[in-house]
C-alpha cells in the first residue's frame, strides 16, 4: 500500500512540474523577449530608406523596446504569481 502511495505522490510532483514548465506566460514572455531583442538590434542603426518609409520614426527601435517590455512583464508575472496546482484529496479504493 505504501508503494502505491509513493508512486501516486511521485506522479503528482511530476504533474506539478510539467504544469509549471509549460506555463503559457513562459512561452509568450520568452518569445517576446527574443523577438524584442532582434527588432531592437535592427532598430538601433536604421538605414535612411527605413527612416523614410517610417516618416522619420525609429519604428523598429520603439517596437523592439515595447516587445521587450511586454516579454519581461510576462516573465516577471510568472515569477511573482507561479502556477498553483490543485491539491486533490487522495481517493481510497472502494471494497
Secondary structure as UniProt FT lines:
FT   HELIX           2..21
FT   HELIX           24..44
FT   HELIX           48..53
FT   TURN            54..56
FT   HELIX           59..80
//
